[in-house]
């Protein structure tokens, strides 16, 4: 369940960054999706299998994850929100 919630948060965040949701082609679009990176951060709930969206221009890293650290803080932040 935590994987699904985190995945939805990432998708919504990327939609806001590029100005379009998946399969939308509005003229005011700012960037494009370019696949996913598979990541498996560890947490108290175990290893989470996440698909982090990639962008064609620039990069995206979820704000609730810290690079090279466990996702315990991320899960606590999501659950508290």
C-alpha positions in Angstrom: 0.0 0.0 0.0 2.8 2.4 0.8 4.3 1.7 -2.6 1.1 2.7 -4.3 0.7 5.9 -2.3 4.3 7.0 -3.0 3.9 6.2 -6.7 0.8 8.3 -6.9 2.6 11.2 -5.2 5.5 11.0 -7.6 3.2 10.9 -10.7 1.2 14.0 -9.4 4.5 15.8 -8.7 5.8 15.1 -12.2 2.5 16.1 -13.8 2.9 19.5 -12.2 6.5 19.9 -13.3 5.9 19.2 -16.9 2.5 20.8 -17.2 0.7 17.7 -18.5 -0.4 14.3 -17.3 0.4 11.0 -19.0 -0.6 10.9 -22.7 -1.7 14.6 -22.8 -0.3 16.8 -25.5 -1.1 20.4 -24.5 0.8 23.2 -26.3 1.9 24.8 -23.0 3.8 21.6 -22.1 7.2 22.3 -20.6 8.9 18.9 -20.7 8.3 15.2 -21.6 8.5 11.9 -19.7 11.2 9.5 -20.6 10.5 6.2 -18.8 11.3 5.2 -15.2 14.2 4.3 -13.0 13.6 1.4 -10.7 14.7 2.0 -7.1 14.3 -0.1 -3.9 14.7 2.1 -0.8 14.6 0.3 2.5 12.1 1.2 5.3 10.6 -0.2 8.4 8.0 -1.8 6.2 10.7 -3.5 4.2 12.1 -2.8 0.8 9.8 -0.7 -1.4 9.9 -1.1 -5.2 9.4 2.3 -6.7 9.4 3.5 -10.3 10.8 7.0 -10.3 9.8 9.0 -13.4 12.6 10.2 -15.7 12.4 13.4 -17.7 13.9 14.2 -21.1 15.3 17.6 -20.0 16.7 17.9 -16.5 16.0 15.4 -13.7 13.4 14.5 -11.1 14.0 13.1 -7.7 11.1 12.7 -5.3 11.2 15.3 -2.5 10.1 12.8 0.1 13.2 10.5 -0.5 16.7 11.4 0.5 19.5 10.3 -1.8 21.3 7.2 -0.5 19.3 7.0 2.7 16.4 4.9 4.0 12.9 6.0 3.3 11.8 5.9 6.9 11.4 9.7 7.1 9.5 9.6 3.8 7.0 7.1 5.0 6.4 9.0 8.3 5.9 12.2 6.3 3.4 10.6 4.0 1.4 8.9 6.7 1.3 12.1 8.8 0.0 14.2 5.9 
